[in-house]
Amino acid sequence: MKRFDLRHLRNEPNSAVIERMGAILDQSVRPGEVAIFMFEVVDFGIVEQSAEAIRDRGDILMNSLRFNRVDWTLVVKRANACQA
């Protein structure tokens, strides 16, 4: 399990944060491995957009929860090569 802090991207558009999340999954997370993403919610649309992007990739959203007043965590299991 790996943890990735994306809170430094809080001033970026949602699409940039989601794109970065996908790049991390592709480059740093092995198939079948679990990743935890932490990001700051400025616009709650990012939560739904992130969940959709993960589903569209074929990965598994295991958990999505508010960590505190502004931070959100997503727990994602990268799809096995045979699942994707």
Secondary structure by P-SEA (a helix, b strand, c coil): cbbbbccccccccaaaaaaaaaaaaaccccccbbbbbbbbbccaaaaaaaaaaaaaacccccccccccccbbbbbbbccccccc
